[in-house]
């Protein structure tokens, strides 16, 4: 009986210890999996993620000395990467990390720990068992932030209709994931998705539908770092429930001829239909009776006058952003050598201009400065000074003038010489005579400034160490290539600190208004359309080109009410840099020119339909709402 009693006690005591150890080990490996996913999302580094996982795993098991990891932390490639970390007591943690393209990053952990038996050795001939646990996590799976998402379950479970319908011409080209809680119906045209298609009740999706490589968009087979997309069924996307924005700025009247609109509440639909240009100051625009644009060009993009031809800054591009859709608002400038006192140093001078304005968010003023214009060259003779004449561009409240007198004129480098303010009324009442450098013919107005030796001294020299916006400082980075022929240039990309874009969607600043690398709290000049009543309607004869920002979680348009069919069409150059979000309404996309931008967060609606010439939509994580945290998947 004593032997039986000892055996039962051994099972009870050591069994309880084994159960407790197994529970602690599972909790530790779960925390390691979540830590790896979260750190990967924050840093983008697999080695940092793996190190964070092993650290928190050891801490949770009270193993405070650093483990020995073989072969060391590393990054997966076309194949997964395996690292095993062993702790001082023999506990081990093995991670298999995979870069899975549109499915994001995956981490599969297994852990083992020996249990030192006390009473049960008599039952195991002196041996000790090993306790094990496993867990896995993922982050960055694009199905939670797809480029196109339809929340309606129509067409599934025996119900009629569809969640996504395609009945256009050409190819709907999407880089990113497509998610449909209902059926996807392709009647005419084709669909090409560089990513995954999650069609809840279909696999495969009938019609001309195919997957390509993510992220390049190349055709399969894919070569790493590209990963082939796939079509899957069974997943249902839950509405993320993005909150409505805070509207500041008070009630606003109907738009008049003052070009620049202010954020706030608009009781009446603006019904943009006069063929004019409108610049949006940064903020939230609550359209209480809907937003309709049938003929105008509406944007919050800050551009210089005389945008340059790419790779040839002495020529003006034939495709000026603010001349989109037949409006005539792009602005221009000219410089001349004139006789004057305090004569300049004779020689070749080159001038470029940037548009400057301040936008306010939460009581803080943020400075925006566009990419530089084309260079204008002038030879100054003895006894002469420079005269600069500017025909205004929408949104600019002043212009920074950068000069170069190295003898080569337009070859630079340029240093900041002066700031020319915009004076008087800037109106879109009569833009047909624009640009106009003197007189009152062009309602956008014009400015004149003289530059003599007191402004541009003989020893004037650009200074690469000068802070942005100070005397002799370098200008912002230039614009980049257009998406395709016939379109304006794109903005400069993101850069560290003050490098890169300083004006538009790639511009980041701190809450205090200092330049910062993206991501950062504030995107100066960002707007959000909040369609609290009525519908969002842009037709094939108007263009709306807007960018949102970090302070608005990159929601560019929010239409919460149900029952609407919001129409997104375009004349030739529209864009929504951010997410168009209409969870209870439909979105009908009817033009190939609706998303003429390098990256966006796409659309999420109850139902989504595509007609007419089919567009290309490219998802960009840098212009999308904050992704969900990493999650345990096993």
C-alpha positions in Angstrom: 0.0 0.0 0.0 2.9 2.4 0.8 4.2 2.0 -2.8 0.8 2.8 -4.2 0.4 5.8 -2.0 3.9 7.1 -3.0 3.0 6.6 -6.7 -0.3 8.5 -6.4 1.4 11.3 -4.5 4.1 11.5 -7.2 1.5 11.7 -10.0 -0.5 14.4 -8.1 2.5 16.5 -7.2 4.6 16.2 -10.3 1.6 16.1 -12.5 0.5 19.4 -11.1 3.9 20.8 -11.7 3.9 19.6 -15.2 0.5 21.1 -15.8 1.7 24.5 -14.4 4.9 24.4 -16.4 2.9 23.6 -19.6 0.6 26.5 -18.9 3.5 28.9 -18.3 5.3 27.6 -21.4 2.2 28.1 -23.6 1.7 31.7 -22.2 5.4 32.5 -22.8 5.4 31.2 -26.4 2.1 33.0 -27.1 3.7 36.2 -25.9 6.7 35.6 -28.1 4.6 35.1 -31.2 2.6 38.3 -30.5 5.9 40.2 -29.7 7.4 39.1 -33.0 4.4 40.3 -35.0 4.1 43.6 -33.2 7.8 44.4 -33.5 7.8 43.4 -37.2 5.0 45.7 -37.8 6.7 48.6 -35.9 10.2 48.1 -37.3 10.0 46.1 -40.5 13.0 44.0 -39.3 12.8 40.2 -38.9 15.9 40.2 -36.8 14.5 42.8 -34.4 11.2 40.8 -34.3 13.0 37.6 -33.5 15.1 39.2 -30.8 12.0 40.7 -29.2 10.4 37.3 -29.2 13.3 35.5 -27.5 13.6 38.3 -24.9 10.0 38.4 -23.8 9.9 34.6 -23.8 12.8 34.4 -21.4 11.4 37.1 -19.2 8.0 35.4 -18.9 9.8 32.2 -17.8 12.1 34.1 -15.5 15.1 33.2 -17.6 17.0 36.4 -17.5 20.3 35.5 -19.1 20.6 35.9 -22.9 20.1 32.7 -24.8 22.4 31.2 -27.3 20.8 31.4 -30.8 21.8 29.3 -33.7 22.4 30.2 -36.5 21.6 33.7 -35.2 18.7 36.0 -35.9 18.0 36.4 -39.7 15.7 37.3 -42.5 13.6 34.9 -44.6 13.9 34.9 -48.3 12.2 32.7 -50.9 12.3 30.0 -48.1 11.5 30.4 -44.5 14.2 31.2 -41.9 14.7 29.0 -38.8 16.5 30.1 -35.6 16.6 28.1 -32.3 17.5 29.9 -29.1 18.6 27.8 -26.1 18.5 29.1 -22.5 20.7 28.2 -19.5 18.4 25.6 -18.1 17.9 23.8 -21.4 14.7 25.5 -22.4 14.6 26.1 -26.2 12.6 28.3 -28.5 12.5 27.7 -32.2 11.1 30.3 -34.7 10.3 29.7 -38.3 9.8 33.1 -40.0 8.2 33.4 -43.4 7.8 36.4 -45.8 4.4 35.5 -47.4 3.8 38.5 -49.7 0.2 39.6 -49.5 -0.3 37.4 -46.5 2.3 39.4 -44.6 4.9 38.0 -42.2 4.3 34.8 -40.3 6.1 33.4 -37.3 5.7 29.8 -36.1 7.2 29.1 -32.6 7.8 25.9 -30.8 9.2 25.7 -27.3 10.5 22.9 -25.1 11.5 22.8 -21.4 12.7 19.9 -19.3 10.7 19.1 -16.1 12.9 18.0 -13.2 10.8 15.3 -11.5 10.8 14.9 -7.7 8.6 12.0 -6.6 7.8 10.5 -10.1 11.4 9.4 -10.8 10.4 6.1 -9.3 7.9 5.7 -12.1 10.3 6.8 -14.9 13.5 4.9 -14.0 15.1 8.3 -13.2 14.3 10.0 -16.5 12.8 13.5 -16.9 10.1 14.4 -19.4 10.1 17.4 -21.8 7.2 19.8 -21.9 6.4 21.5 -25.2 4.2 24.2 -26.6 3.6 25.9 -29.9 2.1 29.2 -31.2 2.1 31.2 -34.4 1.3 34.8 -35.4 0.9 37.0 -38.4 1.0 40.7 -39.2 0.6 42.7 -42.4 -2.0 40.4 -44.0 -3.5 42.6 -46.7 -6.9 41.0 -46.4 -7.5 43.2 -43.3 -6.6 46.3 -45.3 -7.5 45.4 -48.9 -7.3 47.7 -51.9 -10.9 46.9 -52.7 -13.4 45.6 -50.1 -17.1 44.9 -50.2 -18.8 44.1 -46.9 -22.2 43.0 -48.4 -22.9 39.2 -48.3 -25.1 39.4 -51.4 -24.7 36.4 -53.7 -23.6 34.0 -50.9 -25.7 31.5 -49.1 -28.4 31.4 -51.7 -29.0 35.2 -51.7 -29.1 37.1 -55.0 -26.9 39.9 -56.2 -23.2 40.5 -55.8 -20.8 42.3 -53.6 -18.3 43.3 -56.3 -19.4 43.6 -60.0 -17.2 44.3 -63.0 -18.9 45.2 -66.3 -16.4 47.5 -68.0 -13.8 47.5 -70.7 -10.2 46.7 -70.4 -8.6 45.3 -67.3 -9.2 46.2 -63.7 -5.7 46.1 -62.4 -5.3 46.0 -58.6 -2.1 45.8 -56.6 -3.1 44.6 -53.1 -5.9 42.3 -51.9 -9.5 42.2 -53.0 -12.0 41.0 -50.4 -15.7 40.3 -51.0 -18.0 39.1 -48.2 -20.4 38.2 -51.1 -20.1 37.1 -54.7 -17.8 38.6 -57.3 -19.3 38.9 -60.7 -17.3 39.7 -63.8 -19.6 40.3 -66.8 -17.3 42.1 -69.2 -13.7 43.1 -69.0 -11.1 41.3 -66.9 -9.6 41.5 -63.4 -6.0 41.1 -62.6 -5.0 41.2 -58.9 -1.4 41.4 -57.7 -2.3 39.9 -54.4 -4.9 37.7 -52.9 -8.6 37.5 -53.7 -10.7 36.5 -50.7 -14.1 35.7 -52.1 -16.0 34.3 -49.2 -18.2 31.8 -51.1 -16.2 31.4 -54.3 -13.0 29.6 -55.2 -12.2 30.2 -57.9 -14.0 33.3 -59.0 -15.7 32.7 -62.4 -14.8 34.9 -65.4 -11.6 36.5 -66.6 -10.0 36.8 -63.2 -6.3 36.1 -62.4 -3.7 36.5 -59.7 -0.3 38.1 -60.3 2.9 38.7 -58.2 2.9 40.9 -55.2 4.2 43.6 -54.9 5.6 44.1 -58.4 2.5 43.3 -60.3 4.5 41.0 -62.6 2.9 37.9 -64.1 3.4 34.6 -62.5 5.6 32.6 -62.0 7.1 34.9 -59.4 10.7 35.4 -58.3 11.3 36.4 -54.7 10.8 39.0 -53.2 7.6 38.7 -55.3 5.1 36.3 -54.0 2.2 34.9 -56.1 -1.3 35.8 -55.0 -4.0 33.3 -54.6 -7.8 33.1 -54.6 -9.3 31.8 -51.3 -12.7 31.4 -49.9 -14.2 31.4 -46.4 -12.9 34.7 -45.0 -15.4 37.4 -43.9 -14.1 40.9 -43.4 -15.6 42.6 -40.4 -16.3 46.3 -40.8 -13.5 48.1 -38.9 -15.9 50.8 -37.8 -13.7 53.8 -38.4 -15.0 56.8 -36.3 -16.4 60.0 -37.9 -13.9 62.8 -37.9 -14.0 65.8 -35.7 -15.3 68.8 -37.7 -13.9 72.2 -36.9 -14.1 75.5 -38.8 -17.8 76.2 -38.2 -20.5 76.7 -40.9 -19.3 77.7 -44.3 -21.4 79.3 -47.1 -21.6 78.2 -50.7 -18.3 78.4 -52.5 -17.8 81.8 -54.2 -15.0 83.0 -56.5 -12.2 83.1 -53.9 -10.5 79.9 -55.1 -9.4 78.8 -51.6 -12.0 76.9 -49.6 -12.0 76.5 -45.8 -12.8 73.4 -43.8 -16.0 73.2 -41.9 -19.7 72.3 -42.4 -21.3 73.0 -45.7 -25.1 72.8 -45.5 -25.5 73.0 -49.3 -24.0 70.7 -51.9 -21.3 72.8 -53.6 -22.3 71.5 -57.1 -19.0 72.3 -58.7 -20.1 72.8 -62.3 -18.6 76.1 -63.7 -15.3 74.9 -65.0 -13.3 76.5 -62.2 -10.4 75.6 -60.0 -10.7 75.2 -56.2 -8.0 74.8 -53.6 -8.9 73.1 -50.3 -7.2 74.3 -47.2 -6.3 71.5 -44.8 -9.1 70.1 -42.6 -12.3 68.2 -42.5 -15.1 69.1 -45.0 -18.5 68.0 -43.8 -20.8 67.9 -46.8 -24.3 67.8 -45.2 -26.1 67.6 -48.5 -23.6 65.6 -50.5 -20.7 66.6 -52.7 -21.1 66.9 -56.5 -18.4 67.8 -59.0 -19.4 67.8 -62.7 -17.0 70.2 -64.3 -14.4 71.7 -61.9 -10.9 70.8 -60.7 -10.8 70.5 -56.9 -7.6 69.7 -54.9 -5.4 70.3 -51.9 -2.2 69.7 -53.7 0.3 72.6 -53.5 2.2 73.0 -56.8 4.7 75.6 -58.2 4.0 77.8 -61.2 5.6 76.4 -64.3 6.1 72.8 -63.3 9.3 71.6 -65.1 9.6 68.9 -67.7 11.1 65.9 -66.1 14.9 65.7 -66.4 15.0 69.0 -68.2 14.4 71.8 -65.8 14.8 74.6 -68.4 11.5 73.6 -70.1 8.0 73.8 -68.7 6.0 70.6 -68.7 3.0 70.6 -71.1 1.0 68.9 -68.4 0.5 71.3 -65.6 -1.4 70.0 -62.6 -3.6 73.0 -62.2 -4.5 73.0 -65.8 -6.3 69.6 -65.4 -9.8 69.2 -66.9 -9.5 72.2 -69.1 -9.2 74.8 -66.3 -6.5 77.5 -66.8 -5.0 78.0 -63.3 -1.5 76.6 -63.4 0.3 79.9 -63.0 3.6 81.0 -64.5 6.5 83.4 -64.0 9.0 85.4 -66.0 12.2 87.3 -65.2 13.9 90.1 -66.9 17.1 92.2 -66.6 16.2 95.9 -66.1 18.2 99.0 -65.3 18.3 99.8 -61.6 20.4 101.0 -58.7 22.4 98.6 -56.4 23.2 96.6 -59.6 23.7 92.9 -59.4 26.9 91.0 -60.1 26.9 90.7 -63.9 26.6 87.2 -65.3 24.2 84.3 -65.8 21.5 83.9 -63.2 19.0 81.1 -62.8 15.8 81.3 -60.8 13.4 78.7 -59.6 10.2 79.3 -57.5 8.3 77.2 -54.9 4.8 77.8 -53.7 4.5 78.4 -50.0 1.5 78.4 -47.6 0.6 77.6 -44.0 -2.2 75.2 -43.0 -3.5 74.9 -39.4 -4.3 71.8 -37.5 -5.3 71.7 -33.8 -4.2 75.3 -33.3 -0.7 74.7 -34.8 0.4 76.3 -38.1 2.3 74.0 -40.4 4.4 75.3 -43.3 4.1 73.7 -46.7 6.5 74.3 -49.6 6.1 72.8 -53.1 8.7 71.3 -55.3 10.6 73.8 -57.4 9.5 75.2 -60.7 11.2 75.0 -64.0 14.3 77.2 -64.1 14.2 80.6 -65.9 17.6 81.8 -67.1 18.6 85.5 -67.5 21.9 87.2 -68.3 22.4 90.3 -66.2 24.5 93.1 -67.7 26.5 95.7 -65.9 24.2 98.2 -64.1 21.2 95.9 -64.1 19.0 94.2 -61.6 16.4 91.4 -61.9 12.7 91.8 -62.2 10.5 88.9 -61.4 6.8 88.7 -62.4 4.5 85.9 -61.2 1.0 84.9 -62.4 -0.4 83.2 -59.3 -1.2 79.5 -58.8 -4.0 78.3 -56.5 -3.1 77.8 -52.9 0.1 79.8 -52.8 0.2 82.6 -50.2 3.8 83.4 -51.1 6.7 82.2 -53.3 10.2 81.3 -52.2 12.7 82.5 -54.9 15.9 80.4 -55.2 18.8 81.9 -57.2 22.0 80.6 -58.7 24.8 82.8 -60.1 27.5 80.2 -60.6 27.8 81.2 -64.2 26.0 78.2 -65.4 22.5 79.6 -64.6 20.1 76.7 -64.6 22.6 74.0 -63.5 22.4 75.3 -59.9 22.9 74.9 -57.1 20.2 77.3 -55.9 19.9 79.1 -52.6 16.9 80.8 -51.1 17.1 84.5 -52.0 13.8 86.0 -50.9 10.1 85.4 -50.3 7.5 87.1 -52.5 4.0 87.4 -50.8 0.7 87.1 -52.7 -1.2 90.4 -52.3 -4.7 91.3 -53.2 -7.6 89.1 -54.1 -7.1 85.7 -55.8 -10.2 84.7 -57.6 -11.4 82.1 -60.2 -14.0 84.5 -61.6 -12.1 84.8 -64.9 -9.1 82.5 -65.4 -9.3 82.3 -69.2 -6.7 85.1 -69.7 -4.3 83.4 -67.3 -1.4 83.5 -67.0 -1.1 87.2 -67.1 1.9 89.0 -65.5 0.6 92.6 -65.4 -2.8 94.2 -65.1 -6.1 92.7 -63.9 -7.1 90.4 -66.8 -6.3 87.2 -65.0 -8.4 87.0 -61.8 -5.8 84.8 -60.1 -3.7 88.0 -59.8 0.0 88.6 -60.3 3.0 89.7 -58.3 6.1 91.7 -59.1 9.4 91.8 -57.2 12.8 93.4 -57.9 16.2 91.8 -56.9 19.2 94.0 -56.5 22.5 93.8 -54.7 20.9 94.3 -51.3 19.0 91.1 -51.8 21.5 89.1 -53.9 24.9 90.3 -52.8 28.0 89.6 -54.8 29.0 86.8 -52.4 25.6 85.1 -52.6 26.2 81.3 -52.5 23.8 78.4 -51.8 24.4 76.8 -48.5 23.5 73.1 -48.1 23.8 73.4 -44.3 21.3 76.2 -44.0 18.0 75.2 -42.4 15.0 75.0 -44.8 13.4 78.3 -45.3 16.4 80.4 -44.3 18.6 82.6 -46.5 20.8 80.6 -49.0 19.1 77.3 -48.1 18.6 74.7 -50.8 15.1 74.2 -52.3 12.9 71.1 -51.7 13.4 68.0 -53.8 12.1 68.1 -57.4 9.0 66.4 -58.7 9.2 62.8 -60.0 8.0 61.1 -63.2 4.3 61.1 -64.1 2.4 57.8 -63.9 1.9 57.8 -67.7 2.0 60.1 -70.7 -0.3 63.0 -70.6 -0.4 63.3 -66.8 1.4 65.9 -64.6 4.4 65.0 -62.6 4.1 63.2 -59.3 5.3 64.7 -56.0 8.7 64.0 -54.6 8.8 60.8 -52.5 9.2 60.6 -48.7 12.6 61.4 -47.2 14.3 61.8 -43.8 13.5 65.0 -42.0 13.1 67.9 -44.4 14.2 65.9 -47.5 11.7 64.7 -50.0 8.2 66.2 -50.3 7.6 69.3 -48.2 4.1 70.1 -49.3 1.7 67.2 -50.0 1.0 63.6 -49.2 4.6 62.6 -48.6 5.2 65.4 -46.2 5.3 64.6 -42.4 5.7 66.9 -39.4 5.7 66.6 -35.7 2.7 67.8 -33.6 4.8 70.9 -32.9 5.3 71.7 -36.6 8.9 70.5 -37.2 9.8 68.4 -40.3 10.0 64.7 -39.5 10.4 61.4 -41.3 7.3 59.5 -42.1 5.3 58.1 -40.4 4.7 61.1 -38.1 1.7 62.6 -36.4 0.8 65.2 -38.9 0.5 65.4 -42.7 0.1 69.2 -43.2 -2.6 70.2 -45.6 -4.4 66.9 -45.4 -8.2 66.9 -45.9 -11.0 64.4 -45.2 -14.4 64.5 -46.9 -17.1 63.7 -44.4 -20.3 63.1 -46.4 -22.8 63.2 -43.5 -25.8 63.6 -45.8 -26.5 63.1 -49.5 -24.0 61.2 -51.7 -20.5 61.7 -53.1 -20.8 62.2 -56.8 -17.9 63.0 -59.2 -18.7 62.6 -62.9 -16.6 62.0 -66.0 -16.4 65.8 -66.7 -14.8 66.8 -63.4 -11.8 65.9 -61.3 -11.2 65.7 -57.6 -7.6 65.1 -56.5 -7.2 65.0 -52.7 -4.9 63.5 -50.1 -5.6 62.7 -46.5 -3.0 62.2 -43.7 -2.0 60.6 -40.5 -4.1 62.9 -38.3 -7.2 61.5 -40.1 -5.9 57.9 -40.2 -5.7 58.3 -43.9 -9.4 58.3 -44.5 -9.9 60.5 -47.5 -13.7 60.2 -47.8 -16.1 58.9 -45.1 -19.7 58.3 -46.1 -21.4 56.6 -43.1 -25.1 56.7 -44.0 -26.7 53.9 -45.9 -28.8 54.0 -49.1 -26.4 56.0 -51.3 -24.7 55.0 -54.5 -21.6 57.1 -54.5 -20.1 57.7 -57.9 -16.4 58.0 -58.4 -15.6 59.1 -62.0 -13.1 61.5 -63.5 -12.3 63.6 -66.6 -8.7 62.8 -66.7 -6.8 63.2 -63.4 -8.5 62.3 -60.1 -7.2 60.7 -57.0 -8.1 59.8 -53.4 -4.8 59.4 -51.5 -6.2 57.4 -48.6 -9.2 55.2 -48.0 -12.7 55.9 -49.5 -14.9 54.4 -46.8 -18.7 53.9 -47.2 -19.6 50.8 -45.1 -23.4 51.1 -45.5 -23.5 52.4 -49.1 -22.5 51.5 -52.6 -19.5 52.9 -54.6 -19.7 52.9 -58.4 -16.3 53.5 -60.1 -16.9 54.6 -63.6 -13.6 55.9 -65.1 -10.0 54.7 -65.7 -8.8 58.1 -64.4 -10.3 57.9 -60.9 -7.0 56.8 -59.1 -4.2 58.6 -61.0 -1.8 58.3 -58.1 1.2 56.1 -57.3 -0.5 54.6 -54.2 -3.7 54.8 -52.2 -5.7 52.8 -49.6 -8.4 52.1 -52.2 -12.1 51.7 -51.4 -14.2 49.9 -48.8 -18.0 49.9 -49.2 -21.1 47.8 -48.8 -21.0 47.1 -52.6 -18.5 48.1 -55.2 -19.1 48.2 -58.9 -16.8 49.0 -61.8 -18.1 50.2 -65.2 -16.7 52.1 -68.2 -12.9 52.0 -68.8 -11.5 50.0 -65.9 -8.9 51.7 -63.6 -5.7 50.6 -61.9 -5.6 50.8 -58.1 -2.4 50.4 -56.2 -2.5 49.9 -52.4 0.2 51.6 -50.4 0.5 50.9 -46.7 1.9 54.4 -46.1 -1.4 55.9 -47.2 -3.8 53.5 -45.4 -5.4 53.4 -41.9 -3.4 52.0 -39.0 -3.2 48.2 -39.5 -4.6 45.8 -36.9 -2.2 44.5 -34.4 -0.5 41.1 -34.9 -2.7 38.2 -34.0 -2.3 34.6 -33.0 -3.1 32.2 -35.8 -2.4 28.9 -34.0 
